[in-house]
């Protein structure tokens, strides 16, 4: 089939499927999968049922309880769909995650309602990244139903632990040999093909002192005073990060945020323990080991401001930055060409300051880029904020882009 006929056939099929694709996405949004707490098995089962309703054979890979508990979750099931086309050709994995951050406050619509307002669907996870369950499923559906003369295999990897680090999702599938793809595409946005992204280091800092009556604070060791000294030092170090800028467009500078803090016994007691967690975003040019060593040194030096205070620093997460592997340019070129044709503007490769499950594919030696349904910016999607939303037109166009790119890669 000539390329222009193939493009027209894909576009025509997907246009006729828009109502059904929208209903599929709304059903995913209406099935809660907040992580934390991370009780996601029921959401995985609902997604599996919906995929089976499309005629796909769905493999359910239940993650053992001990592994689930080790990442702070309650339950998780990984879903794999495999569709072969002809003989030979590459195996291409499409990965999106169904777990989502809790809704939080400030919503003007039901976060689990999937309301459609002025052409946008609103709901938690609709952009990050339940939308790409629908994007990838319908792209594959188009190739299957049109019976195009292709060679290779497309796999859908739908996982439920991205918010916990991806270790029992994509990493689980790859490390156990459940899948051995040649190429991969991860969930992204519609107006850029992402081939690089930041890494992330999470540290937990526990400061301990000795409690005392507030009437005689000098008889204790104030853990909060020591923690304050550490926080002051970390915030001072943060000021210098703005001067460091990645050479990769879209990445920007390293970032540091103190996201959680807890401690103390009562108002009238000198606090004997304070615990906080920090998030340090790593640009691709940084060495994760050097960054961690530097942070630990800042923390250890600063705690000395309060004699007798002790500090223990533990690594919670290390997600290495994504950099392009040989072969990633092939996927990116196919996506950029298709996206430029469909989106009505030039779509290029870029980096982004997030970190994603794509790094697990790269760590396994699989060339991977990010592309999926979403607007130009994270802010426009209200990702991880109240009233998260997705323009349905972007969903439909991104689906067409992925289908065209897959057809090119499998031709």
C-alpha positions in Angstrom: 0.0 0.0 0.0 1.5 3.4 -1.0 2.3 5.7 2.0 -0.4 8.2 1.2 -3.0 5.5 1.0 -1.8 4.0 4.2 -1.9 7.4 6.0 -5.5 8.0 4.7 -6.6 4.5 5.8 -5.2 5.0 9.3 -6.7 8.5 9.7 -10.1 7.2 8.5 -10.2 4.3 10.8 -9.2 6.3 13.8 -11.7 9.1 13.1 -14.5 6.5 13.2 -13.2 5.2 16.5 -13.0 8.5 18.4 -16.2 8.1 20.4 -15.2 4.6 21.5 -11.7 5.7 22.3 -13.0 8.6 24.4 -15.3 6.2 26.4 -12.3 3.9 27.0 -10.2 6.7 28.5 -13.1 8.0 30.6 -13.6 4.5 32.1 -9.9 4.4 33.1 -10.2 7.9 34.7 -13.3 6.7 36.6 -11.3 3.8 38.1 -9.2 5.2 40.9 -5.5 4.2 41.0 -3.9 6.6 43.4 -0.3 5.9 44.4 0.0 6.4 47.3 -1.5 4.3 48.7 -0.8 2.2 45.6 -3.6 -0.4 45.7 -3.7 -0.7 41.9 -4.6 -4.3 41.1 -8.3 -3.5 40.7 -7.4 -0.7 38.2 -5.2 -3.1 36.3 -7.9 -5.6 36.1 -10.4 -3.1 34.8 -7.9 -2.0 32.1 -7.3 -5.6 31.2 -11.1 -6.1 30.7 -11.4 -3.1 28.5 -8.4 -4.2 26.4 -10.0 -7.7 26.0 -13.1 -5.9 24.9 -11.1 -4.6 22.0 -10.1 -8.1 21.0 -6.6 -8.1 22.5 -5.1 -11.0 24.4 -3.9 -9.6 27.7 -1.2 -11.1 29.9 -1.6 -10.3 33.6 1.7 -10.3 35.4 0.9 -10.1 39.1 3.7 -8.6 41.2 4.5 -10.7 44.3 3.4 -9.1 47.6 6.9 -8.8 49.1 8.1 -6.8 46.1 5.0 -4.6 46.2 5.5 -3.9 49.9 9.2 -3.1 49.3 8.3 -0.1 47.2 5.6 1.1 49.6 2.6 -0.1 47.6 -0.3 -2.5 48.3 -0.9 -4.3 45.0 0.1 -4.0 41.3 -0.4 -6.0 38.1 1.5 -5.4 34.9 -0.4 -5.8 31.7 1.3 -7.0 28.4 -0.4 -7.2 25.0 1.6 -8.6 22.0 0.5 -8.3 18.4 2.7 -9.7 15.6 2.7 -8.6 12.0 4.4 -10.9 9.5 7.8 -12.4 9.9 10.9 -10.7 11.3 11.1 -7.0 12.0 11.6 -5.3 15.4 9.8 -5.7 18.6 8.5 -2.3 19.7 7.2 -1.8 23.2 4.8 1.0 24.1 4.8 1.8 27.8 2.4 4.0 29.9 1.6 3.9 33.6 -1.9 3.8 35.1 -1.0 4.7 38.7 -1.5 8.4 39.5 -0.8 10.9 42.3 -3.7 11.5 44.7 -6.1 14.3 43.5 -5.4 16.8 46.3 -7.5 19.9 46.8 -8.8 22.6 44.5 -10.7 20.6 41.9 -13.7 22.2 40.2 -14.7 18.9 38.6 -14.9 15.4 40.0 -11.3 14.0 39.7 -12.7 10.6 38.9 -15.5 11.8 36.7 -13.9 12.2 33.3 -16.0 15.3 32.5 -15.6 16.8 29.1 -15.5 20.6 29.1 -15.0 22.6 25.9 -13.3 19.6 24.2 -11.1 18.8 27.2 -11.5 15.7 29.4 -10.9 16.5 33.1 -9.7 13.9 35.7 -6.8 12.6 37.6 -4.4 10.7 35.3 -6.1 11.8 32.1 -2.9 13.4 30.9 -0.3 11.5 33.0 -0.6 8.9 31.7 -3.9 7.0 31.3 -4.4 8.9 28.0 -1.6 6.9 26.5 -3.3 3.6 27.4 -5.9 4.9 24.9 -3.3 6.3 22.5 -1.2 3.1 22.2 -4.2 0.7 22.2 -5.9 2.5 19.4 -2.7 2.9 17.3 -2.2 -0.8 17.6 -5.9 -1.5 16.9 -5.6 0.5 13.7 -2.7 -1.5 12.4 -4.4 -4.8 13.3 -7.8 -4.0 11.8 -6.4 -2.5 8.6 -4.2 -5.6 8.1 -1.3 -3.6 6.8 1.6 -5.5 5.2 4.1 -5.1 8.1 6.9 -7.1 9.7 7.5 -7.1 13.5 5.7 -7.1 16.8 4.1 -4.3 18.9 3.8 -4.8 22.6 1.7 -2.8 25.0 3.3 -2.5 28.5 0.8 -1.0 30.9 2.2 -0.7 34.4 1.2 0.7 37.7 4.2 1.9 39.7 5.7 4.9 38.0 4.9 7.1 41.0 6.9 4.6 43.1 9.9 4.4 40.8 9.1 1.8 38.1 11.0 -1.0 39.8 8.0 -3.4 39.8 6.7 -2.2 36.5 8.9 -1.8 33.5 12.0 -2.9 35.3 10.2 -6.1 36.5 9.1 -6.9 32.9 12.6 -6.4 31.5 14.7 -7.9 34.2 12.7 -11.2 34.2 12.7 -11.5 30.5 8.9 -11.2 30.2 9.7 -8.7 27.3 12.8 -8.2 25.2 12.0 -5.3 22.9 14.3 -3.9 20.3 12.8 -0.4 20.5 10.5 1.4 22.9 8.2 4.5 23.2 7.1 5.9 26.5 4.2 8.1 27.5 4.8 11.8 26.6 3.1 14.8 25.0 2.0 15.5 21.4 4.2 18.5 20.3 7.7 17.2 21.0 9.5 13.9 20.8 11.5 13.6 24.0 14.9 11.8 23.8 16.5 13.0 27.0 15.3 13.8 30.5 16.5 14.6 34.0 17.3 12.1 36.7 16.2 12.3 40.3 17.8 11.6 43.7 15.6 11.3 46.8 17.3 11.4 50.2 15.8 11.0 53.6 17.5 12.9 56.4 16.9 11.9 60.0 18.1 14.3 62.7 18.2 13.1 66.3 18.8 15.0 69.5 17.5 14.6 73.1 14.1 15.7 74.4 13.7 18.1 77.4 11.1 20.1 79.1 10.5 23.4 77.3 11.1 25.2 80.7 14.7 24.0 80.5 15.6 23.7 76.8 19.3 23.8 77.5 19.1 20.3 79.1 18.1 18.8 75.7 19.6 18.7 72.2 17.2 20.4 69.8 16.8 18.2 66.7 14.8 20.9 65.0 17.5 23.5 65.5 20.0 21.1 63.9 17.6 20.4 61.1 17.1 24.1 60.5 20.8 24.5 60.1 20.9 21.7 57.6 17.9 23.1 55.6 19.6 26.6 55.6 22.7 25.1 54.1 20.8 23.1 51.5 18.8 26.1 50.4 22.0 28.2 50.2 23.4 25.5 47.9 20.3 25.5 45.8 20.9 29.2 44.9 24.0 28.1 42.9 22.1 25.6 40.8 20.6 28.2 38.5 24.1 28.9 37.1 24.3 25.3 35.8 22.3 24.8 32.6 22.1 21.7 30.4 23.2 21.9 26.8 20.1 19.9 25.9 17.1 22.1 25.0 14.2 21.8 27.3 16.2 20.4 30.3 17.2 23.6 32.1 19.0 23.6 35.4 19.3 21.2 38.3 16.7 21.6 41.0 16.4 20.9 44.7 13.2 20.8 46.8 12.5 19.8 50.4 9.1 18.1 49.9 8.3 16.4 53.3 9.2 17.2 56.9 7.9 15.8 60.2 9.1 15.8 63.8 8.7 16.8 67.4 6.7 15.4 70.4 4.6 18.3 71.7 4.6 22.0 71.9 6.2 22.1 75.3 9.0 19.6 74.5 12.3 20.1 72.9 12.1 18.0 69.7 14.3 14.9 69.8 13.7 13.8 66.1 13.1 15.5 62.8 12.9 13.7 59.5 12.7 15.4 56.1 13.1 14.3 52.4 14.7 16.1 49.6 14.3 15.8 45.9 17.3 16.7 43.7 16.8 16.7 40.0 19.9 15.8 38.0 20.6 17.1 34.5 22.1 14.6 32.0 25.5 16.1 32.3 25.7 15.5 36.0 27.3 12.5 37.8 24.7 11.1 40.2 27.4 9.8 42.6 29.1 13.1 42.8 25.9 14.9 43.5 24.9 12.6 46.3 28.4 12.8 47.9 28.2 16.6 47.8 24.7 16.7 49.4 25.8 14.3 52.1 28.8 16.5 52.9 26.6 19.6 53.2 24.3 17.8 55.6 27.1 16.3 57.7 28.9 19.7 58.0 25.7 21.6 58.9 24.5 19.4 61.7 27.6 20.4 63.7 26.0 23.7 64.4 24.2 21.9 67.3 26.6 20.0 69.5 25.4 16.5 70.2 22.9 16.3 67.4 23.2 13.3 65.1 22.2 12.8 61.5 21.5 9.8 59.3 21.1 10.2 55.5 19.5 7.4 53.4 19.0 7.2 49.7 15.3 6.6 48.9 15.5 6.8 45.1 18.1 7.2 42.4 16.6 7.6 38.9 19.4 8.2 36.4 18.9 10.8 33.6 17.8 9.5 30.2 20.2 10.1 27.3 19.7 8.8 23.7 21.0 5.3 22.9 22.1 4.3 19.4 18.9 3.5 17.6 16.8 6.1 19.4 17.2 8.5 16.5 15.4 6.0 14.3 12.3 6.0 16.5 12.5 9.8 16.9 12.7 10.4 13.2 9.6 8.3 12.5 7.7 10.1 15.2 8.8 13.6 14.2 7.9 13.0 10.6 4.5 11.7 11.5 3.8 14.3 14.1 4.8 17.2 11.8 2.4 15.8 9.3 -0.5 15.4 11.7 -0.1 18.1 14.3 0.1 21.0 11.8 3.5 22.3 13.1 7.1 21.2 13.0 7.7 18.7 15.8 11.3 18.2 16.9 13.2 16.3 19.5 13.8 17.9 22.9 14.6 17.2 26.5 12.4 17.7 29.5 13.0 18.3 33.2 11.0 15.3 34.4 12.1 11.7 35.0 10.1 8.8 33.7 10.0 5.0 33.4 11.7 5.3 30.0 15.0 5.2 31.9 14.4 1.5 32.7 14.3 0.7 29.0 17.5 2.6 28.4 19.1 0.8 31.4 18.3 -2.5 29.7 19.9 -1.3 26.5 16.6 -0.6 24.7 16.6 2.7 22.6 13.6 4.7 23.8 11.9 8.0 23.3 8.8 9.6 24.7 5.7 10.5 22.7 2.0 10.5 23.5 -1.1 12.5 24.1 -0.9 16.0 25.7 -0.5 19.7 25.1 2.6 21.8 24.6 3.4 22.1 28.3 3.0 20.2 31.5 1.4 23.3 33.0 -1.3 23.5 30.3 -2.3 19.9 31.2 -2.4 20.7 35.0 -0.3 17.6 35.4 -0.1 16.6 39.1 -2.4 19.6 39.9 -6.1 20.2 40.4 -8.3 19.9 37.2 -5.7 17.8 35.3 -7.0 17.8 31.7 -6.4 16.6 28.2 -7.6 18.1 24.9 -9.3 15.2 23.1 -8.1 16.5 19.8 -4.6 16.0 21.0 -5.5 12.4 22.0 -6.9 11.7 18.5 -3.9 13.3 16.7 -1.3 11.7 18.9 -2.9 8.3 18.2 -2.7 8.9 14.5 1.0 9.9 14.9 1.9 6.8 16.8 0.1 4.5 14.3 1.9 6.1 11.4 5.3 5.9 13.1 4.7 2.3 14.0 3.7 1.5 10.4 6.9 3.2 9.2 9.1 1.3 11.7 7.5 -2.0 10.8 7.6 -1.5 7.0 
